Amino acid sequence: MPFQTREENGLVFLTSDILDGVRHGFSTRRGGVSAPPWDSLNLGVSRGDEPEHVMENYRRFCAAIGVDPARCVLSQQTHNAVVRHVTAADCGKGLLRPRDYTGVDAMICDEPDVALVVFSADCNVILLYDPVHPAVGAVHAGWRGTALGIAAKTVRAMADTFGCDPRDIRAAVGPAIGPCCFETDGDVPEALRAALGSAVVPYMTWNGAKWHIDLKAVNALWLRREGVEQVEICDHCTACRPDLYWSHRKVGNVRGSQAAVICL
């Protein structure tokens, strides 16, 4: 299996075989201390949860994947295509101190012990790792970010900033809403067609009333177009698995958030 489900002291998270050699993890909702409706491993800092509960959740999740919570840098997601170059000077931003940036849905870094954190509750989360020119990236891609090609832009930023060869970059597309549950109107397929042309058609199905779109496959298409040859896709649908994940489509805003973390 390309993705492995792991459990440590009741905390459940996923790792990707393709990212072996770098610390990383995709959280689930299991194993934290938060009370309903954030139960229990809520890693969203602005969901209304008690701050001390969120900090304990970070302590537990970070311990499981082997990173220091104080070295985390949190995204500030607005469904755009901005990629931020993160350094050690950013450590703690969003968790232990305020962020001095807005509108950041993807981050890249080539420094050790800096943990990049992006969030989801249906949207795609993509972790990137180049073992040759050591660097990492973390991407949040909702349908807007997907249409804007944020995954490809993040790979391009790693190439431009760190000298990475896209053929060396490994990509893991984590748990997200699947085509079984992502129903949408014409605006989304129109935006995707405008960005990707006919190549996107195999990933869109019309059921007579709504479009069903495989956004994970579309992001993989962006990655491969940019030259990434090693891509793994998690088959978990966040909307189908309320036992493991929060789904914005299913429960709305009164919920917690999953996180995907990667660190050299």
URSULUR-V885387 format. One record per helix or strand of 2 or more residues. SS is the DSSP state (H for helix, E for strand). FROM is the first residue (numbers start at 0). TO is the last residue. If there is no record, write none. Layout:
SS;FROM;TO / SS;FROM;TO
This chain:
E;2;7 / E;10;15 / H;16;18 / E;22;26 / H;50;64 / H;68;70 / E;71;73 / E;82;84 / H;87;89 / E;105;108 / E;114;119 / E;123;129 / E;134;140 / H;142;146 / H;149;161 / H;165;167 / E;168;172 / E;182;183 / H;185;202 / E;203;205 / E;210;212 / H;214;224 / E;229;232 / H;247;250 / E;257;262
